[in-house]
Amino acid sequence: MFDSAPLSEVEAVVDRVESAGGQAFVSRGGQRVVIGVHGDVEQLNLASMRGVAEVARVSEPYTLVSRQNHHSRSSVSVRDVVIGGGEPVLIAGPCAVESFEQTLSAALMAQEAGAKVLRGGAFKPRTSPYAFQGLGEIGLEILAEVRDETGLPVVTEVVDAGDVELVAHYADMLQVGTRNAQNFNLLRRLGEVGKPVLLKRGMSSTIDEWLLAAEYIAQSGNLDIVLCERGIRTFETATRNTLDISAVPIVQNLSHLPVVVDPSHAGGRRDLVVPLTRAAVAVGADGVIVDVHADPGAALCDGPQALIREDLAELAASMRFFHGARAELEFAV
């Protein structure tokens, strides 16, 4: 159904499905309303109902995010920034918010390189209880102040279902980190909050598990989801994680959702971020999300992978080059 469909038409479809003993899950995102239907409803003639644009049978377990359900690929708007609109989007900023000055300097460097969205962590789920855990609400306030200064919309991580309302009050997009990729209570809550979601792949999640995590968000009413491949845990120790670059085209074939790549957390080293970004853009990622810090040696979190101004210039040039080369190749084919 189109997003302009009146509520009465949506409710009429839901009522018909439920009257036949089925289940209907309404999700909104972009320019559409998708009603996922479970149950034996083949005789209901839903295609003839007012407002119904298409009826499609979906065999995948992730009904709402499946490409079978929505044949063309989706885009997600974060304020006025469109992810999945054709040109890859650069999302950049400090891994952790430490102060207003540090966050603003990182944001200005990112913006200078062409970043369209500011990332920054106010809540930091860390493996060690002794590591910097973030500034909490003070960090959110800093991100909002930097957004006011730069105009960059903000994406930041939420780590607890009880914090969703708080983080949504400050942020334009809510991030689910790898450790919470199967925190189902959090995922359901994010489906209800009405803000776009950046869903990172769990460090040990299969692609099906990743897409089913997205389905939890969609089933709760939110289809404005961007998937993020950030590397998976393997036996290899030369890098922080192993970037599964093949996941990008695979997921784009399976799901209509945009897919971005996090080369910072995949490689864990500054010298790997630009090469991994080249690979991500060349394979068709809808964007990349990277760490930035004016003084990586003094960073309280993930300094070894943070980019400085010169790195960002090289990264931005690489993104333009490989996106252009890919577009030319697709045109020629």
N, C-alpha and C positions, 0 to 999 in steps of 0.2 A: 504494500500500500504506500501511496505517497504521503509525505509528512503533512501535506495540507488536508488529508482526509479528516473529516470531523470525528470527534470522539464517539458520536453515536454509531458511525459506520464501523469503527474498530470494535466497539462493544458488541455490535450485532454479530460480527464474526466470532468473537470469543464466546458469546452466548450459544451460538449454534454448535460450536465444537464441544462445549461443556455439556450441553443438553444431550449429546450423543455419547457421553461418557469419556470424552477425550480431555486432554489438558492443553491449554493455550498459554504461551508466554510472549508478552508484548515487549519489544525492544525498539528504541528509537536511536537514530544516529544519522548524521548527514541530512539527506533529503528523503528519508524513507522511514516507514514503520514496518517492521518485520514481526510476523506472528508465527512463532514456532509451535507446531502442532504435534502432539504425541497421542497415538490411539488410532483405532480403526475408523477413519473419517472419510473414506473414499466415496461414499454415497451422499455426502453432504452438499455437493455442487457448490463449493466455495468460490469457484471462478466466476460464477454468475452474480455474486453479491456486489452491491454498490461499494466502490472504493478499492476493490481488489484488482491489482494490476497484473499479478501473476501467481500461479500456484505451482510449486515445484516439489517433487519428491526428493528427499535428501537421505542418502544411505549412510553417511558418516555419522558418528556419535555426537559430533559437535554441529548440531543442526543450524544454529543461528549464524555462526561465523564461517560456515562452509562456503566454498566457491560454488557448490551445487545450488545453494540457496540464492546466491547473488552473483551472476555470471561476470559482470564487470567489476573491476577492482574499486574499492572504496577509498575515500579520502577522509581525513579527520582535521577539523579546524581547531587550532589553539589560538583563541582570539582571532586575529586576522591572518595567521600563518596556517597554510594548508600543507599537511603532510600526506603524501600520496598523490599530489597534484601533477606529477611529471618530473619536476626538478628536485634533486635530493636536497633535503634541508639539513643545515648544520645546527646542532644543539650543543652548546658548550658553556662551561662555567666551572667553578671549583667543586671538587668532590665533596668538600665540607665547607660550610659557611663558618668562618672564624671571626670575622669582624666586618663592619660596613666598608671600611677602606679596602680590605683584601678582596671582598666580593665585588665591589665596584670596579676595581682595577682589572680583575679577571673578566668582568662583563664587558668593559670597554675594549679590551684586547680581542675578545670574541666577536664583538659587534664590528670592530674594524676589519676583521677577516671575513665578515659576511654572515655571522651567526644570526639566526632568526628567533631562537628560543634560548633562554638562560636556564641552565641546570645548576642546582646547588643543594647540598644536603643539610637540612636542619636537624633531622633525626638520623642517626647513623647506627644501624645494627652491625655490631662488630663481633668477630669470632672471639677475640679476647675481651674479657670484662674490664681490662685495664686500659684498653685503647680509647681514644677520644670518641665519645658517644653523640656529639653534636650539641648545639646550643638550644635545641627545642624551640619554643615559641619565640624566643629572642631571635633565633636564626630565621624564622618565618617573617618576622617583622623586618629584618634586614633585607631579605629577598624582595619584599614588597616595596621597600624604599628604593632599592636598586632598580626595580621595574619602573618606578616613577621617574627615576633619573634617565633611564636609557630607552624606555618604551618596549623593552623585550619582555614578552610573556614568560612566565616562570613555570618550570616543572620541578617538583621536589618529591621525595619519597615519603610515604606514610607507612608506618611499621606496625600499627595496631588499629584494630577496628574501632576502638574507642576514640582514636584521634582523627578519624576521617573528617568530621565536621570542622574541627579546628584547622586542619591543613587545607581543606577546601575553601575556607574563609580567606586564606591568603594566596593560594596558588591557582594557576590557570589550568594546570594539568597535574594529575596525581600519579606518582610512580610506584610500582610494585617491584621491589628488589628480588634478587634471585632466591634469598632465604625465605621469602614469603610467597613464592610462586604457587604453592599449594596450601596457603592459609585460606581455607574456603570461607570462613566467616568474614575475613577482610575482603575477599573478592566479591562476595555477595553484597557487602555494604557499599563497595565502590560502584556497583551496578545501580545503586539507588541515589547517588549523590548528585548526579547531573553534571559532572565535569569529565573531560577526556582523561583516559587512563593510558599510561605507558607501562606495558606488562613485560618485564624481563623474563627470559627463559630461566627456569630453575637449573642450577648447576649440574644436576643429574637427571633432568627431565628429558624424556623422549619428545619428539615433535607432537605426537598425539596427546601426551600429557600437557604440553604447553598450550595446545589449542583447546583442550578441555578446560584448562584454567581460564582461558578467555571466554569460554562458553558460560562459566559461572557468572562472570560480569555481565555478559549479554543477556542471560536468562533473567537477571534481576532488573533489566530495563535499559541497559546502556550498551550501544553498539559503537560508541566513539572510542575505539581501542586501537592503540598502536603497539605492535609486537616488537620486542627488542631482543635480538640474538647477541648475547654477551659472552659467549664461550662456555664450554661445558668441562666438567672435571673428567680427565682421563689419566692414564699412567704417565703421561709426559710431564716433566718438571722444568723444562727449559723456558716455558712461558707460564704465566700465572694461571691461565686456562687455555683450552684448545678452541680456537675460533672455528665454529662449524659453518664455513662459508656456504656449503651446499644447502644449509637450512633455508637460506633466503629464497632461491627459486623454488625449492620444494614447498615451502609454506605459501608462497605466492600462487602456486598451482592448487593448493588445497583450500586456501582461505582467501576471502576478499579483503581482509584487513591489511593496512600498510605495515611494512616491515623495515625497521632500522637496525643498525649495527652499532655496538659499543666496542670499538677497538682498544680503548684504554683499559677496560677491565679484562678483556680477552688476553692482550699481550702482557700487560702489567709493566711495560717498559716504554719509555718515551720514544726510543728509536724504532719501535715496532708500530707505533700508532699510525703514522702516515702510510707505510706500505699496506697495512691492513685496511686502511680507509680506501686506498686505491682498489683493492680487491673487492671491497663491499660495493663501491659505486659501479665498478665494472660488471659485477654480477647482477646489478639492478636494484640495490637497496634504495629505499625511499628517503634515507637520511642516515647520518651518523651522530652519535652523542659522545663527546670527548671531555676529558678533564683539562682544566686550565688553571694556572697559578702563576702569579708574577714572580714568586720566589719559591720554586719547588723544594729546595733544600730545607726551607723552614715550614713546609706544609705539615699540618697536624694529621693529615690523612692522605695516603696514596701519592706522596710526592714523586716517587720514581716514574710514575706514568703521566704526570701532568705536563702539558705543553706550555711553552712560552711564546712570545710574539712571533719570533722567526719560524717556529714550528707551525704555527697557525697559518702563516702566509703560504708556506709550502703545502699544507694540507688543503687550503682553500683552492689553490691553483690545481692541485691534483684532482679535486672533486670536479672542477669545471672541465678539465681536460678529458677525464674518463667518462663523464656524463656526455660530453659532446661526441666522443669517439663511439660510445655505445649507440647514441641516437643516429649517427651517420651509418653505422653498421645495420641497424634495424631498418632504416630507410632503404638502404641498398638491397637488403634481402627482400 
